[in-house]
């Protein structure tokens, strides 16, 4: 497939054989984003883990100091006593058993992330076939199952995001938007890397973070130093 003149010009600005310092890479990410919308900036990490081993799975969260720049819709699956708390905390949808049945029957969801109180998890099980494949099932490991409804919702609104490895030992995460200034992007990146390093499995041997790449939506990949 022939690349457009614009894409060839963008790619030529990035040296594929070079590992860039973070500041230079962030500048390049912004410079090489030429789409007409506010592109998402992502970090991609290749890890020295065995994804087939359960004790080497990476699944954790990080609160980005400046958020992702994306407005997320939160659904709170709670009992009657927590409904007002969820609403006050900023949940976009407050759901009970009736809504769970509707999700199960229709397969339709209107939210980006779900939180739940522990007592609602057995009731949510009937909608697991819908929510699970979409990555929307609440999970204690990602801080989306808790008795403290206000805390869960507030943290998500502030920029808490979950990330996990895929089958190829890679982790992908959003660290902001191209419109963010470089300082905000750098601080978000540093927060992500700290969380990633903390999540290193004890059983993982050798080099843990093998490579790191920054990219924007439809932009080229830029290899960066492991800081």
Residue pairs with C-beta under 8 A, 6 or more apart in sequence:
3 11
6 34
10 32
10 34
10 219
10 220
11 220
13 28
13 31
13 32
13 220
14 28
14 32
14 220
14 221
14 222
16 223
18 223
19 223
19 224
19 225
20 28
20 222
20 223
20 224
20 225
21 224
21 225
22 186
22 189
22 224
22 225
22 227
23 182
23 186
25 214
25 222
25 223
25 224
26 182
26 185
26 186
26 189
26 214
27 182
28 222
29 41
29 178
29 185
29 214
29 215
29 216
29 219
29 222
30 178
30 182
30 216
32 216
32 219
32 220
32 222
33 39
33 178
33 216
33 217
33 218
33 219
34 219
35 216
35 217
35 218
35 219
37 217
38 69
38 177
38 178
38 179
39 177
39 178
39 216
39 217
39 218
39 219
40 68
40 69
40 70
40 174
40 176
40 177
40 178
40 216
40 217
41 174
41 175
41 176
41 177
41 178
41 180
41 185
41 214
41 215
41 216
42 172
42 173
42 174
42 175
42 214
42 215
42 216
43 172
43 173
43 175
43 189
43 192
43 193
43 212
43 213
43 214
44 170
44 171
44 172
44 212
44 213
44 214
44 215
44 221
45 170
45 171
45 172
45 196
45 209
45 211
45 212
45 213
46 169
46 170
46 209
46 210
46 211
46 212
47 58
47 165
47 169
47 170
47 171
47 204
47 208
47 209
47 210
48 169
48 204
48 205
48 206
48 207
48 208
48 209
48 210
49 56
49 57
49 58
49 165
49 169
49 201
49 204
49 208
50 56
50 169
50 204
51 57
51 165
51 166
51 167
51 168
51 169
53 203
55 201
55 202
55 203
56 201
56 203
56 204
57 164
57 165
57 201
58 163
58 164
58 165
58 171
58 196
58 199
58 201
59 139
59 141
59 142
59 162
59 163
59 164
59 165
59 199
60 141
60 142
60 162
60 163
60 164
60 195
60 198
60 199
61 142
61 143
61 160
61 161
61 162
61 163
61 195
62 160
62 161
62 163
62 173
62 191
62 192
62 194
62 195
62 196
63 155
63 158
63 159
63 160
63 161
63 191
64 159
64 160
64 161
64 175
64 176
64 188
64 191
64 192
65 159
65 184
65 187
65 188
65 191
66 159
66 176
66 180
66 184
66 187
66 188
67 158
67 159
67 176
68 159
68 161
68 174
68 175
68 176
68 177
69 176
69 177
69 179
69 180
70 174
70 177
72 112
72 113
72 156
72 157
73 92
73 93
73 110
73 111
73 112
73 113
74 90
74 91
74 92
74 93
74 111
74 112
74 113
74 114
74 115
74 153
74 156
74 157
75 91
75 92
75 93
75 94
75 95
75 109
75 110
75 111
75 113
75 114
75 115
76 82
76 86
76 89
76 91
76 93
76 94
76 95
76 114
76 115
76 116
76 149
76 152
76 153
77 95
77 96
77 99
77 100
77 114
77 115
77 116
77 117
77 120
77 123
77 124
77 138
78 85
78 86
78 94
78 95
78 96
78 116
78 117
78 120
78 149
79 96
79 117
79 119
79 120
80 96
82 117
82 149
83 94
83 96
85 149
85 150
86 94
86 149
86 153
87 94
88 150
89 149
89 150
89 153
89 154
89 157
90 153
90 154
90 157
91 115
91 153
92 111
93 99
93 110
93 111
97 123
100 123
100 124
100 126
100 127
101 126
102 108
103 109
103 127
103 130
103 131
104 126
104 127
104 129
104 130
107 130
109 130
109 131
109 134
109 136
111 136
113 136
113 144
113 156
114 131
114 136
114 137
114 138
114 144
115 138
115 144
115 145
115 146
115 149
115 152
115 153
115 156
116 124
116 138
116 144
116 145
117 145
117 146
117 147
117 149
118 145
118 146
118 147
121 138
121 145
124 131
124 137
124 138
128 137
131 137
138 144
138 145
139 145
140 146
142 162
143 152
143 155
143 160
143 162
144 152
144 162
146 152
161 173
161 174
163 171
163 172
163 173
163 192
163 195
163 196
164 171
165 171
166 172
171 196
173 192
175 185
175 188
175 189
175 192
176 184
176 185
176 188
178 216
180 188
189 214
190 227
193 212
193 227
196 209
197 208
197 209
200 208
209 226
211 223
211 226
212 223
212 224
212 225
212 226
213 221
213 222
213 223
213 224
214 221
214 222
214 224
215 221
215 222
